[in-house]
């Protein structure tokens, strides 16, 4: 049986629970689907790989000093703002962020 859990954000408690609070300039880039060469090798498109690596370093530079312990629970809250009204799949935007984390 699945137990009902109430989602509360931000995490109740002290400010030490907040590990990262940052805003990054520019339009977010959605994770593009993997591509395949004629030889059968699968690769991530360069645009996605470059953005994901940049985002990883931005997150690393802005993180709080925290030592993870086994059993720690964390949550992610992301707000995406784009400069145009282009429709984009939000789970691919979030996938880029989660991969960078």
TIGU-792061 format. One record per residue: x, y, z of N, C-alpha, C, CB in turn; residue number from 0. Coordinates in nm, 2 decimals, padded with zeros to 4 digits. Glycine has a CB too. Example, Ala and Ser with C-alpha at 12.3 -4.5 7.8 and 13.67 -1.06 7.14 Angstrom:
<baros>
baro nc1 = 01.32 nc2 = -00.57 nc3 = 00.78 cac1 = 01.23 cac2 = -00.45 cac3 = 00.78 cc1 = 01.32 cc2 = -00.33 cc3 = 00.78 cbc1 = 01.13 cbc2 = -00.45 cbc3 = 00.90 seq = 0
baro nc1 = 01.28 nc2 = -00.22 nc3 = 00.71 cac1 = 01.37 cac2 = -00.11 cac3 = 00.71 cc1 = 01.29 cc2 = 00.00 cc3 = 00.79 cbc1 = 01.41 cbc2 = -00.06 cbc3 = 00.57 seq = 1
</baros>
This chain:
<baros>
baro nc1 = 00.08 nc2 = -00.12 nc3 = 00.00 cac1 = 00.00 cac2 = 00.00 cac3 = 00.00 cc1 = 00.09 cc2 = 00.12 cc3 = 00.00 cbc1 = -00.10 cbc2 = 00.00 cbc3 = 00.12 seq = 0
baro nc1 = 00.06 nc2 = 00.22 nc3 = -00.08 cac1 = 00.13 cac2 = 00.35 cac3 = -00.09 cc1 = 00.08 cc2 = 00.44 cc3 = 00.01 cbc1 = 00.12 cbc2 = 00.41 cbc3 = -00.24 seq = 1
baro nc1 = 00.17 nc2 = 00.50 nc3 = 00.09 cac1 = 00.14 cac2 = 00.59 cac3 = 00.19 cc1 = 00.14 cc2 = 00.73 cc3 = 00.13 cbc1 = 00.24 cbc2 = 00.58 cbc3 = 00.31 seq = 2
baro nc1 = 00.04 nc2 = 00.81 nc3 = 00.17 cac1 = 00.02 cac2 = 00.95 cac3 = 00.12 cc1 = 00.13 cc2 = 01.04 cc3 = 00.19 cbc1 = -00.12 cbc2 = 01.00 cbc3 = 00.15 seq = 3
baro nc1 = 00.20 nc2 = 01.12 nc3 = 00.11 cac1 = 00.30 cac2 = 01.21 cac3 = 00.16 cc1 = 00.27 cc2 = 01.35 cc3 = 00.12 cbc1 = 00.44 cbc2 = 01.17 cbc3 = 00.11 seq = 4
baro nc1 = 00.27 nc2 = 01.44 nc3 = 00.21 cac1 = 00.24 cac2 = 01.58 cac3 = 00.18 cc1 = 00.37 cc2 = 01.65 cc3 = 00.14 cbc1 = 00.18 cbc2 = 01.65 cbc3 = 00.30 seq = 5
baro nc1 = 00.37 nc2 = 01.71 nc3 = 00.02 cac1 = 00.49 cac2 = 01.78 cac3 = -00.03 cc1 = 00.49 cc2 = 01.92 cc3 = 00.02 cbc1 = 00.49 cbc2 = 01.78 cbc3 = -00.19 seq = 6
baro nc1 = 00.59 nc2 = 01.96 nc3 = 00.08 cac1 = 00.61 cac2 = 02.10 cac3 = 00.14 cc1 = 00.74 cc2 = 02.16 cc3 = 00.08 cbc1 = 00.61 cbc2 = 02.10 cbc3 = 00.30 seq = 7
baro nc1 = 00.73 nc2 = 02.28 nc3 = 00.03 cac1 = 00.85 cac2 = 02.35 cac3 = -00.02 cc1 = 00.84 cc2 = 02.49 cc3 = 00.03 cbc1 = 00.86 cbc2 = 02.34 cbc3 = -00.17 seq = 8
baro nc1 = 00.94 nc2 = 02.55 nc3 = 00.07 cac1 = 01.07 cac2 = 02.50 cac3 = 00.09 cc1 = 01.08 cc2 = 02.40 cc3 = 00.21 cbc1 = 01.17 cbc2 = 02.60 cbc3 = 00.11 seq = 9
baro nc1 = 01.18 nc2 = 02.32 nc3 = 00.22 cac1 = 01.20 cac2 = 02.22 cac3 = 00.32 cc1 = 01.19 cc2 = 02.29 cc3 = 00.46 cbc1 = 01.33 cbc2 = 02.14 cbc3 = 00.31 seq = 10
baro nc1 = 01.10 nc2 = 02.25 nc3 = 00.54 cac1 = 01.09 cac2 = 02.31 cac3 = 00.67 cc1 = 01.21 cc2 = 02.29 cc3 = 00.76 cbc1 = 00.97 cbc2 = 02.26 cbc3 = 00.75 seq = 11
baro nc1 = 01.25 nc2 = 02.38 nc3 = 00.84 cac1 = 01.37 cac2 = 02.36 cac3 = 00.92 cc1 = 01.46 cc2 = 02.48 cc3 = 00.91 cbc1 = 01.45 cbc2 = 02.24 cbc3 = 00.88 seq = 12
baro nc1 = 01.59 nc2 = 02.46 nc3 = 00.93 cac1 = 01.68 cac2 = 02.57 cac3 = 00.93 cc1 = 01.73 cc2 = 02.60 cc3 = 00.79 cbc1 = 01.80 cbc2 = 02.54 cbc3 = 01.03 seq = 13
baro nc1 = 01.81 nc2 = 02.71 nc3 = 00.78 cac1 = 01.86 cac2 = 02.74 cac3 = 00.65 cc1 = 01.97 cc2 = 02.64 cc3 = 00.60 cbc1 = 01.92 cbc2 = 02.88 cbc3 = 00.65 seq = 14
baro nc1 = 02.02 nc2 = 02.56 nc3 = 00.69 cac1 = 02.12 cac2 = 02.46 cac3 = 00.65 cc1 = 02.07 cc2 = 02.36 cc3 = 00.56 cbc1 = 02.18 cbc2 = 02.40 cbc3 = 00.78 seq = 15
baro nc1 = 01.94 nc2 = 02.35 nc3 = 00.54 cac1 = 01.88 cac2 = 02.25 cac3 = 00.45 cc1 = 01.89 cc2 = 02.30 cc3 = 00.30 cbc1 = 01.73 cbc2 = 02.23 cbc3 = 00.48 seq = 16
baro nc1 = 01.91 nc2 = 02.43 nc3 = 00.28 cac1 = 01.92 cac2 = 02.48 cac3 = 00.15 cc1 = 02.07 cc2 = 02.47 cc3 = 00.10 cbc1 = 01.88 cbc2 = 02.63 cbc3 = 00.14 seq = 17
baro nc1 = 02.08 nc2 = 02.38 nc3 = 00.00 cac1 = 02.22 cac2 = 02.35 cac3 = -00.05 cc1 = 02.26 cc2 = 02.44 cc3 = -00.16 cbc1 = 02.23 cbc2 = 02.21 cbc3 = -00.09 seq = 18
baro nc1 = 02.16 nc2 = 02.48 nc3 = -00.24 cac1 = 02.19 cac2 = 02.57 cac3 = -00.36 cc1 = 02.07 cc2 = 02.66 cc3 = -00.39 cbc1 = 02.23 cbc2 = 02.48 cbc3 = -00.48 seq = 19
baro nc1 = 02.10 nc2 = 02.78 nc3 = -00.40 cac1 = 01.99 cac2 = 02.88 cac3 = -00.45 cc1 = 02.06 cc2 = 02.97 cc3 = -00.55 cbc1 = 01.93 cbc2 = 02.96 cbc3 = -00.32 seq = 20
baro nc1 = 02.04 nc2 = 02.94 nc3 = -00.67 cac1 = 02.12 cac2 = 03.02 cac3 = -00.78 cc1 = 02.03 cc2 = 03.04 cc3 = -00.90 cbc1 = 02.24 cbc2 = 02.94 cbc3 = -00.81 seq = 21
baro nc1 = 02.06 nc2 = 03.15 nc3 = -00.97 cac1 = 02.00 cac2 = 03.18 cac3 = -01.10 cc1 = 02.11 cc2 = 03.19 cc3 = -01.20 cbc1 = 01.91 cbc2 = 03.31 cbc3 = -01.09 seq = 22
baro nc1 = 02.08 nc2 = 03.13 nc3 = -01.32 cac1 = 02.18 cac2 = 03.13 cac3 = -01.43 cc1 = 02.13 cc2 = 03.21 cc3 = -01.55 cbc1 = 02.22 cbc2 = 02.99 cbc3 = -01.46 seq = 23
baro nc1 = 02.21 nc2 = 03.29 nc3 = -01.60 cac1 = 02.17 cac2 = 03.37 cac3 = -01.72 cc1 = 02.15 cc2 = 03.29 cc3 = -01.84 cbc1 = 02.27 cbc2 = 03.48 cbc3 = -01.74 seq = 24
baro nc1 = 02.07 nc2 = 03.34 nc3 = -01.93 cac1 = 02.05 cac2 = 03.27 cac3 = -02.06 cc1 = 01.93 cc2 = 03.18 cc3 = -02.06 cbc1 = 02.18 cbc2 = 03.20 cbc3 = -02.10 seq = 25
baro nc1 = 01.89 nc2 = 03.14 nc3 = -02.18 cac1 = 01.78 cac2 = 03.05 cac3 = -02.20 cc1 = 01.83 cc2 = 02.91 cc3 = -02.16 cbc1 = 01.73 cbc2 = 03.05 cbc3 = -02.34 seq = 26
baro nc1 = 01.74 nc2 = 02.84 nc3 = -02.08 cac1 = 01.78 cac2 = 02.70 cac3 = -02.05 cc1 = 01.77 cc2 = 02.61 cc3 = -02.18 cbc1 = 01.68 cbc2 = 02.64 cbc3 = -01.95 seq = 27
baro nc1 = 01.85 nc2 = 02.51 nc3 = -02.19 cac1 = 01.86 cac2 = 02.42 cac3 = -02.30 cc1 = 01.80 cc2 = 02.29 cc3 = -02.26 cbc1 = 02.00 cbc2 = 02.41 cbc3 = -02.36 seq = 28
baro nc1 = 01.71 nc2 = 02.24 nc3 = -02.34 cac1 = 01.65 cac2 = 02.11 cac3 = -02.31 cc1 = 01.75 cc2 = 02.00 cc3 = -02.35 cbc1 = 01.51 cbc2 = 02.09 cbc3 = -02.38 seq = 29
baro nc1 = 01.74 nc2 = 01.88 nc3 = -02.29 cac1 = 01.82 cac2 = 01.77 cac3 = -02.32 cc1 = 01.78 cc2 = 01.71 cc3 = -02.45 cbc1 = 01.82 cbc2 = 01.66 cbc3 = -02.21 seq = 30
baro nc1 = 01.87 nc2 = 01.71 nc3 = -02.55 cac1 = 01.83 cac2 = 01.65 cac3 = -02.68 cc1 = 01.85 cc2 = 01.50 cc3 = -02.68 cbc1 = 01.92 cbc2 = 01.72 cbc3 = -02.79 seq = 31
baro nc1 = 01.77 nc2 = 01.44 nc3 = -02.77 cac1 = 01.78 cac2 = 01.29 cac3 = -02.77 cc1 = 01.92 cc2 = 01.25 cc3 = -02.82 cbc1 = 01.67 cbc2 = 01.23 cbc3 = -02.86 seq = 32
baro nc1 = 01.96 nc2 = 01.13 nc3 = -02.78 cac1 = 02.09 cac2 = 01.08 cac3 = -02.82 cc1 = 02.09 cc2 = 01.05 cc3 = -02.98 cbc1 = 02.13 cbc2 = 00.95 cbc3 = -02.75 seq = 33
baro nc1 = 02.20 nc2 = 01.07 nc3 = -03.04 cac1 = 02.21 cac2 = 01.05 cac3 = -03.19 cc1 = 02.30 cc2 = 00.93 cc3 = -03.21 cbc1 = 02.27 cbc2 = 01.17 cbc3 = -03.26 seq = 34
baro nc1 = 02.29 nc2 = 00.87 nc3 = -03.33 cac1 = 02.37 cac2 = 00.75 cac3 = -03.37 cc1 = 02.44 cc2 = 00.78 cc3 = -03.50 cbc1 = 02.28 cbc2 = 00.63 cbc3 = -03.38 seq = 35
baro nc1 = 02.57 nc2 = 00.74 nc3 = -03.50 cac1 = 02.65 cac2 = 00.75 cac3 = -03.62 cc1 = 02.61 cc2 = 00.64 cc3 = -03.71 cbc1 = 02.80 cbc2 = 00.76 cbc3 = -03.59 seq = 36
baro nc1 = 02.66 nc2 = 00.65 nc3 = -03.84 cac1 = 02.64 cac2 = 00.54 cac3 = -03.93 cc1 = 02.71 cc2 = 00.41 cc3 = -03.89 cbc1 = 02.69 cbc2 = 00.58 cbc3 = -04.07 seq = 37
baro nc1 = 02.81 nc2 = 00.43 nc3 = -03.81 cac1 = 02.89 cac2 = 00.31 cac3 = -03.75 cc1 = 02.82 cc2 = 00.25 cc3 = -03.63 cbc1 = 03.03 cbc2 = 00.35 cbc3 = -03.72 seq = 38
baro nc1 = 02.71 nc2 = 00.31 nc3 = -03.58 cac1 = 02.64 cac2 = 00.26 cac3 = -03.47 cc1 = 02.68 cc2 = 00.31 cc3 = -03.33 cbc1 = 02.65 cbc2 = 00.11 cbc3 = -03.47 seq = 39
baro nc1 = 02.76 nc2 = 00.41 nc3 = -03.33 cac1 = 02.80 cac2 = 00.47 cac3 = -03.20 cc1 = 02.70 cc2 = 00.57 cc3 = -03.16 cbc1 = 02.94 cbc2 = 00.54 cbc3 = -03.21 seq = 40
baro nc1 = 02.66 nc2 = 00.57 nc3 = -03.03 cac1 = 02.56 cac2 = 00.66 cac3 = -02.98 cc1 = 02.63 cc2 = 00.78 cc3 = -02.91 cbc1 = 02.46 cbc2 = 00.59 cbc3 = -02.88 seq = 41
baro nc1 = 02.59 nc2 = 00.90 nc3 = -02.93 cac1 = 02.65 cac2 = 01.02 cac3 = -02.87 cc1 = 02.55 cc2 = 01.12 cc3 = -02.83 cbc1 = 02.76 cbc2 = 01.08 cbc3 = -02.96 seq = 42
baro nc1 = 02.58 nc2 = 01.21 nc3 = -02.74 cac1 = 02.50 cac2 = 01.32 cac3 = -02.70 cc1 = 02.53 cc2 = 01.44 cc3 = -02.79 cbc1 = 02.51 cbc2 = 01.35 cbc3 = -02.55 seq = 43
baro nc1 = 02.44 nc2 = 01.51 nc3 = -02.85 cac1 = 02.47 cac2 = 01.62 cac3 = -02.93 cc1 = 02.56 cc2 = 01.73 cc3 = -02.85 cbc1 = 02.34 cbc2 = 01.69 cbc3 = -02.97 seq = 44
baro nc1 = 02.65 nc2 = 01.79 nc3 = -02.93 cac1 = 02.75 cac2 = 01.88 cac3 = -02.87 cc1 = 02.68 cc2 = 01.99 cc3 = -02.79 cbc1 = 02.84 cbc2 = 01.94 cbc3 = -02.97 seq = 45
baro nc1 = 02.57 nc2 = 02.05 nc3 = -02.84 cac1 = 02.50 cac2 = 02.16 cac3 = -02.77 cc1 = 02.46 cc2 = 02.12 cc3 = -02.63 cbc1 = 02.38 cbc2 = 02.21 cbc3 = -02.85 seq = 46
baro nc1 = 02.40 nc2 = 02.00 nc3 = -02.62 cac1 = 02.35 cac2 = 01.95 cac3 = -02.49 cc1 = 02.47 cc2 = 01.92 cc3 = -02.40 cbc1 = 02.27 cbc2 = 01.82 cbc3 = -02.51 seq = 47
baro nc1 = 02.57 nc2 = 01.86 nc3 = -02.45 cac1 = 02.69 cac2 = 01.82 cac3 = -02.37 cc1 = 02.76 cc2 = 01.94 cc3 = -02.32 cbc1 = 02.79 cbc2 = 01.73 cbc3 = -02.45 seq = 48
baro nc1 = 02.77 nc2 = 02.04 nc3 = -02.40 cac1 = 02.84 cac2 = 02.17 cac3 = -02.36 cc1 = 02.76 cc2 = 02.24 cc3 = -02.25 cbc1 = 02.86 cbc2 = 02.26 cbc3 = -02.48 seq = 49
baro nc1 = 02.63 nc2 = 02.25 nc3 = -02.27 cac1 = 02.54 cac2 = 02.32 cac3 = -02.17 cc1 = 02.54 cc2 = 02.24 cc3 = -02.04 cbc1 = 02.40 cbc2 = 02.34 cbc3 = -02.23 seq = 50
baro nc1 = 02.53 nc2 = 02.11 nc3 = -02.05 cac1 = 02.53 cac2 = 02.03 cac3 = -01.93 cc1 = 02.66 cc2 = 02.05 cc3 = -01.85 cbc1 = 02.50 cbc2 = 01.89 cbc3 = -01.96 seq = 51
baro nc1 = 02.77 nc2 = 02.05 nc3 = -01.92 cac1 = 02.90 cac2 = 02.07 cac3 = -01.85 cc1 = 02.91 cc2 = 02.21 cc3 = -01.78 cbc1 = 03.02 cbc2 = 02.04 cbc3 = -01.94 seq = 52
baro nc1 = 02.87 nc2 = 02.31 nc3 = -01.86 cac1 = 02.87 cac2 = 02.44 cac3 = -01.81 cc1 = 02.78 cc2 = 02.45 cc3 = -01.68 cbc1 = 02.82 cbc2 = 02.55 cbc3 = -01.91 seq = 53
baro nc1 = 02.66 nc2 = 02.40 nc3 = -01.69 cac1 = 02.57 cac2 = 02.40 cac3 = -01.58 cc1 = 02.62 cc2 = 02.32 cc3 = -01.46 cbc1 = 02.43 cbc2 = 02.34 cbc3 = -01.62 seq = 54
baro nc1 = 02.69 nc2 = 02.21 nc3 = -01.48 cac1 = 02.75 cac2 = 02.14 cac3 = -01.37 cc1 = 02.85 cc2 = 02.22 cc3 = -01.30 cbc1 = 02.82 cbc2 = 02.01 cbc3 = -01.43 seq = 55
baro nc1 = 02.94 nc2 = 02.30 nc3 = -01.37 cac1 = 03.04 cac2 = 02.38 cac3 = -01.31 cc1 = 02.97 cc2 = 02.50 cc3 = -01.23 cbc1 = 03.14 cbc2 = 02.43 cbc3 = -01.41 seq = 56
baro nc1 = 02.86 nc2 = 02.55 nc3 = -01.29 cac1 = 02.79 cac2 = 02.66 cac3 = -01.22 cc1 = 02.73 cc2 = 02.61 cc3 = -01.09 cbc1 = 02.68 cbc2 = 02.72 cbc3 = -01.31 seq = 57
baro nc1 = 02.68 nc2 = 02.50 nc3 = -01.09 cac1 = 02.62 cac2 = 02.44 cac3 = -00.97 cc1 = 02.73 cc2 = 02.41 cc3 = -00.87 cbc1 = 02.54 cbc2 = 02.31 cbc3 = -01.00 seq = 58
baro nc1 = 02.84 nc2 = 02.35 nc3 = -00.91 cac1 = 02.95 cac2 = 02.32 cac3 = -00.82 cc1 = 03.01 cc2 = 02.45 cc3 = -00.76 cbc1 = 03.06 cbc2 = 02.25 cbc3 = -00.90 seq = 59
baro nc1 = 03.02 nc2 = 02.56 nc3 = -00.84 cac1 = 03.07 cac2 = 02.68 cac3 = -00.79 cc1 = 02.98 cc2 = 02.75 cc3 = -00.69 cbc1 = 03.10 cbc2 = 02.78 cbc3 = -00.90 seq = 60
baro nc1 = 02.85 nc2 = 02.73 nc3 = -00.70 cac1 = 02.75 cac2 = 02.79 cac3 = -00.61 cc1 = 02.70 cc2 = 02.71 cc3 = -00.50 cbc1 = 02.64 cbc2 = 02.84 cbc3 = -00.70 seq = 61
baro nc1 = 02.75 nc2 = 02.59 nc3 = -00.49 cac1 = 02.70 cac2 = 02.50 cac3 = -00.38 cc1 = 02.75 cc2 = 02.54 cc3 = -00.25 cbc1 = 02.73 cbc2 = 02.35 cbc3 = -00.41 seq = 62
baro nc1 = 02.67 nc2 = 02.50 nc3 = -00.15 cac1 = 02.71 cac2 = 02.52 cac3 = -00.01 cc1 = 02.80 cc2 = 02.40 cc3 = 00.03 cbc1 = 02.59 cbc2 = 02.53 cbc3 = 00.09 seq = 63
baro nc1 = 02.90 nc2 = 02.42 nc3 = 00.12 cac1 = 02.98 cac2 = 02.31 cac3 = 00.17 cc1 = 02.90 cc2 = 02.22 cc3 = 00.26 cbc1 = 03.11 cbc2 = 02.37 cbc3 = 00.25 seq = 64
baro nc1 = 02.87 nc2 = 02.11 nc3 = 00.21 cac1 = 02.79 cac2 = 02.01 cac3 = 00.28 cc1 = 02.84 cc2 = 01.87 cc3 = 00.25 cbc1 = 02.64 cbc2 = 02.02 cbc3 = 00.24 seq = 65
baro nc1 = 02.85 nc2 = 01.79 nc3 = 00.35 cac1 = 02.90 cac2 = 01.65 cac3 = 00.33 cc1 = 02.78 cc2 = 01.56 cc3 = 00.34 cbc1 = 03.00 cbc2 = 01.61 cbc3 = 00.44 seq = 66
baro nc1 = 02.75 nc2 = 01.49 nc3 = 00.22 cac1 = 02.64 cac2 = 01.40 cac3 = 00.22 cc1 = 02.66 cc2 = 01.28 cc3 = 00.30 cbc1 = 02.62 cbc2 = 01.36 cbc3 = 00.07 seq = 67
baro nc1 = 02.56 nc2 = 01.24 nc3 = 00.37 cac1 = 02.56 cac2 = 01.12 cac3 = 00.45 cc1 = 02.46 cc2 = 01.02 cc3 = 00.40 cbc1 = 02.53 cbc2 = 01.15 cbc3 = 00.60 seq = 68
baro nc1 = 02.49 nc2 = 00.89 nc3 = 00.42 cac1 = 02.40 cac2 = 00.79 cac3 = 00.37 cc1 = 02.26 cc2 = 00.81 cc3 = 00.43 cbc1 = 02.46 cbc2 = 00.65 cbc3 = 00.40 seq = 69
baro nc1 = 02.16 nc2 = 00.80 nc3 = 00.35 cac1 = 02.02 cac2 = 00.82 cac3 = 00.39 cc1 = 01.97 cc2 = 00.96 cc3 = 00.38 cbc1 = 02.01 cbc2 = 00.78 cbc3 = 00.54 seq = 70
baro nc1 = 02.06 nc2 = 01.06 nc3 = 00.34 cac1 = 02.01 cac2 = 01.20 cac3 = 00.32 cc1 = 01.91 cc2 = 01.20 cc3 = 00.21 cbc1 = 02.13 cbc2 = 01.29 cbc3 = 00.29 seq = 71
baro nc1 = 01.81 nc2 = 01.29 nc3 = 00.23 cac1 = 01.70 cac2 = 01.31 cac3 = 00.13 cc1 = 01.72 cc2 = 01.45 cc3 = 00.08 cbc1 = 01.56 cbc2 = 01.28 cbc3 = 00.20 seq = 72
baro nc1 = 01.70 nc2 = 01.47 nc3 = -00.05 cac1 = 01.70 cac2 = 01.60 cac3 = -00.10 cc1 = 01.59 cc2 = 01.62 cc3 = -00.21 cbc1 = 01.84 cbc2 = 01.63 cbc3 = -00.17 seq = 73
baro nc1 = 01.56 nc2 = 01.74 nc3 = -00.24 cac1 = 01.46 cac2 = 01.77 cac3 = -00.34 cc1 = 01.51 cc2 = 01.88 cc3 = -00.43 cbc1 = 01.33 cbc2 = 01.83 cbc3 = -00.27 seq = 74
baro nc1 = 01.45 nc2 = 01.89 nc3 = -00.54 cac1 = 01.49 cac2 = 01.99 cac3 = -00.64 cc1 = 01.37 cc2 = 02.07 cc3 = -00.68 cbc1 = 01.55 cbc2 = 01.92 cbc3 = -00.77 seq = 75
baro nc1 = 01.39 nc2 = 02.20 nc3 = -00.68 cac1 = 01.29 cac2 = 02.29 cac3 = -00.73 cc1 = 01.35 cc2 = 02.38 cc3 = -00.84 cbc1 = 01.23 cbc2 = 02.38 cbc3 = -00.62 seq = 76
baro nc1 = 01.29 nc2 = 02.38 nc3 = -00.96 cac1 = 01.35 cac2 = 02.45 cac3 = -01.07 cc1 = 01.25 cc2 = 02.54 cc3 = -01.14 cbc1 = 01.42 cbc2 = 02.36 cbc3 = -01.17 seq = 77
baro nc1 = 01.28 nc2 = 02.66 nc3 = -01.17 cac1 = 01.20 cac2 = 02.76 cac3 = -01.24 cc1 = 01.27 cc2 = 02.79 cc3 = -01.37 cbc1 = 01.16 cbc2 = 02.89 cbc3 = -01.16 seq = 78
baro nc1 = 01.20 nc2 = 02.77 nc3 = -01.48 cac1 = 01.26 cac2 = 02.80 cac3 = -01.61 cc1 = 01.19 cc2 = 02.92 cc3 = -01.68 cbc1 = 01.25 cbc2 = 02.68 cbc3 = -01.70 seq = 79
baro nc1 = 01.28 nc2 = 03.02 nc3 = -01.72 cac1 = 01.23 cac2 = 03.13 cac3 = -01.79 cc1 = 01.29 cc2 = 03.14 cc3 = -01.93 cbc1 = 01.25 cbc2 = 03.27 cbc3 = -01.71 seq = 80
baro nc1 = 01.21 nc2 = 03.15 nc3 = -02.03 cac1 = 01.27 cac2 = 03.16 cac3 = -02.17 cc1 = 01.24 cc2 = 03.30 cc3 = -02.23 cbc1 = 01.21 cbc2 = 03.05 cbc3 = -02.26 seq = 81
baro nc1 = 01.32 nc2 = 03.34 nc3 = -02.32 cac1 = 01.31 cac2 = 03.47 cac3 = -02.38 cc1 = 01.20 cc2 = 03.47 cc3 = -02.49 cbc1 = 01.44 cbc2 = 03.52 cbc3 = -02.44 seq = 82
baro nc1 = 01.16 nc2 = 03.35 nc3 = -02.53 cac1 = 01.05 cac2 = 03.35 cac3 = -02.64 cc1 = 00.94 cc2 = 03.25 cc3 = -02.59 cbc1 = 01.11 cbc2 = 03.30 cbc3 = -02.78 seq = 83
baro nc1 = 00.84 nc2 = 03.24 nc3 = -02.68 cac1 = 00.73 cac2 = 03.15 cac3 = -02.64 cc1 = 00.74 cc2 = 03.01 cc3 = -02.71 cbc1 = 00.60 cbc2 = 03.22 cbc3 = -02.69 seq = 84
baro nc1 = 00.86 nc2 = 02.98 nc3 = -02.75 cac1 = 00.88 cac2 = 02.85 cac3 = -02.81 cc1 = 00.84 cc2 = 02.74 cc3 = -02.71 cbc1 = 01.02 cbc2 = 02.83 cbc3 = -02.85 seq = 85
baro nc1 = 00.75 nc2 = 02.64 nc3 = -02.76 cac1 = 00.71 cac2 = 02.53 cac3 = -02.68 cc1 = 00.83 cc2 = 02.44 cc3 = -02.66 cbc1 = 00.59 cbc2 = 02.46 cbc3 = -02.74 seq = 86
baro nc1 = 00.85 nc2 = 02.39 nc3 = -02.54 cac1 = 00.96 cac2 = 02.31 cac3 = -02.51 cc1 = 00.92 cc2 = 02.21 cc3 = -02.40 cbc1 = 01.09 cbc2 = 02.39 cbc3 = -02.46 seq = 87
baro nc1 = 00.96 nc2 = 02.09 nc3 = -02.40 cac1 = 00.93 cac2 = 01.98 cac3 = -02.31 cc1 = 01.00 cc2 = 02.01 cc3 = -02.18 cbc1 = 00.96 cbc2 = 01.84 cbc3 = -02.37 seq = 88
baro nc1 = 00.92 nc2 = 02.03 nc3 = -02.07 cac1 = 00.98 cac2 = 02.07 cac3 = -01.94 cc1 = 01.06 cc2 = 01.95 cc3 = -01.88 cbc1 = 00.87 cbc2 = 02.12 cbc3 = -01.85 seq = 89
baro nc1 = 01.02 nc2 = 01.83 nc3 = -01.90 cac1 = 01.09 cac2 = 01.72 cac3 = -01.84 cc1 = 01.23 cc2 = 01.71 cc3 = -01.91 cbc1 = 01.02 cbc2 = 01.59 cbc3 = -01.86 seq = 90
baro nc1 = 01.25 nc2 = 01.75 nc3 = -02.03 cac1 = 01.38 cac2 = 01.76 cac3 = -02.09 cc1 = 01.47 cc2 = 01.87 cc3 = -02.04 cbc1 = 01.37 cbc2 = 01.77 cbc3 = -02.24 seq = 91
baro nc1 = 01.40 nc2 = 01.98 nc3 = -02.00 cac1 = 01.47 cac2 = 02.09 cac3 = -01.93 cc1 = 01.52 cc2 = 02.04 cc3 = -01.80 cbc1 = 01.38 cbc2 = 02.21 cbc3 = -01.91 seq = 92
baro nc1 = 01.43 nc2 = 01.98 nc3 = -01.72 cac1 = 01.47 cac2 = 01.93 cac3 = -01.59 cc1 = 01.57 cc2 = 01.82 cc3 = -01.60 cbc1 = 01.34 cbc2 = 01.87 cbc3 = -01.52 seq = 93
baro nc1 = 01.57 nc2 = 01.73 nc3 = -01.70 cac1 = 01.67 cac2 = 01.63 cac3 = -01.72 cc1 = 01.81 cc2 = 01.68 cc3 = -01.73 cbc1 = 01.64 cbc2 = 01.54 cbc3 = -01.84 seq = 94
baro nc1 = 01.82 nc2 = 01.80 nc3 = -01.80 cac1 = 01.95 cac2 = 01.86 cac3 = -01.81 cc1 = 02.00 cc2 = 01.90 cc3 = -01.68 cbc1 = 01.94 cbc2 = 01.98 cbc3 = -01.91 seq = 95
baro nc1 = 01.92 nc2 = 01.96 nc3 = -01.60 cac1 = 01.95 cac2 = 02.01 cac3 = -01.46 cc1 = 01.99 cc2 = 01.89 cc3 = -01.37 cbc1 = 01.84 cbc2 = 02.09 cbc3 = -01.40 seq = 96
baro nc1 = 01.91 nc2 = 01.79 nc3 = -01.37 cac1 = 01.94 cac2 = 01.67 cac3 = -01.29 cc1 = 02.06 cc2 = 01.60 cc3 = -01.33 cbc1 = 01.82 cbc2 = 01.57 cbc3 = -01.29 seq = 97
baro nc1 = 02.09 nc2 = 01.59 nc3 = -01.46 cac1 = 02.21 cac2 = 01.53 cac3 = -01.51 cc1 = 02.33 cc2 = 01.61 cc3 = -01.46 cbc1 = 02.21 cbc2 = 01.52 cbc3 = -01.66 seq = 98
baro nc1 = 02.32 nc2 = 01.74 nc3 = -01.46 cac1 = 02.43 cac2 = 01.83 cac3 = -01.42 cc1 = 02.46 cc2 = 01.82 cc3 = -01.27 cbc1 = 02.40 cbc2 = 01.97 cbc3 = -01.45 seq = 99
baro nc1 = 02.35 nc2 = 01.79 nc3 = -01.19 cac1 = 02.37 cac2 = 01.78 cac3 = -01.05 cc1 = 02.44 cc2 = 01.65 cc3 = -01.02 cbc1 = 02.23 cbc2 = 01.78 cbc3 = -00.98 seq = 100
</baros>
